[in-house]
Amino acid sequence: MNVEFDRPKRVRLVDIAEKVGVSRRSVSAVLLGTGGSRVSVGEEKAKEIQRVAKSMGYQPNLAARQLVGKRSHTFGLLVASAGDPLRSFLIQHLDEEAAAHGNRTLIGNTVVAPDRFDKNVQLFTNSGVDGVLCAVHNWLPGDRLALLTQHPCTVFYEDPGIRDACFVSVDRAGAIHQATRHLIERGRQRIGLALTAKSKRSQKDRLRGYKQALSESSLKYEPELVFYASPKHKDAYARHDVDSLKWSFPEAVIDDLIQRIVIDQSADAIIAQDDYWAATLIKRLHRSGIRVPDDISIVGYLNHYLTDFTAPALTTIDLNHMAAAKEMVSMLEKMISGDSLPLEQRQVLVQPKLIQREST
């Protein structure tokens, strides 16, 4: 049986004009700001037009608003995936914060195909967005310079490596410094650090925070206690299988980490690359008869909701995505308003927070 649905009819300016008993030009002047001094509408009649437009469910045409120099109150939101576990909280907070400022977001997912980043940028242009919030991981493809050319009002999450670009970033060095200090205060002396690759700036920042915390406590830095997944392990992150509908993590990475840092170097604590590493690490240590936190302490990085459900519950670093979202939207609003932002307001570093649970 075929069921047909009537598509909702778009409310036009002429429909509102007929309802109120005025000209279309008068309605356009009130709702879109057209006509200038050539069209005069009394205060009471203007209020009636606005009231009727609202009751009829009128939605302004974004292209029409742009033609008369009006804001669309729409932000483009570029993401790797709306379901990206590493940035899902950030995406949620960006959407909420945009709405709190009277805007809506047009979300563009980019991971499904190599050209989706650039196609979404063009879609944002065609849709007349006021500005763009880019939360795509730096290592994923996409022409960021072309994005800035088409949308000068763009704010990135993490430094895109473009001069004078506006961005908000988490203090990675500060995050690992907090984690290391916490472990030292808990009596740990041989603290391991799990990273992905030596060449990445993000990993260098983490290592810097780690070294600083050790130095402040007069503990010797031992390179043997730092584990790099690359180049031996290319896939060192959680994956979702669309067929089995299960998440998996390459346990060979964690087994190698346990052998090299826990067994060979007698580590009594490990700061993991992220919460997925940490959760898998707890599971594999348990199978090896190594108890957390009795024998070894584990700290994650992200504060994903899974951290409350590991056994034991995971101590981790919260990246303060809510604060990052507030900074990004505030920065974008200022740019759209034409404000000239000094360097300290164009590049903002958000401070993370250690969340202590049972794994330390």
Secondary structure, DSSP 8 states (H G I E B T S, - for coil): ------------HHHHHHHHTS-HHHHHHHHH--SGGG----HHHHHHHHHHHHHTT----HHHHHHTT----EEEEEES-TT-TTTHHHHHHHHHHHHHTT-EEEEEE-TTSTTHHHHHHHHHHHHT-SEEEE---TTS---HHHHHHH-SSEEEES--S-TT-EEEEE-HHHHHHHHHHHHHHTT--SEEEEES-SS-HHHHHHHHHHHHHHHHTT----GGGEEE-TTT-S--S-EEETTTTEEE--HHHHHHHIIIIIITT--SEEE-SSHHHHHHHHHHHHHTT--TTTT-EEE-SB--GGGGTSSS--BEEE--HHHHHHHHHHHHHHHHTT----HHHHEEEE--EEE--S--
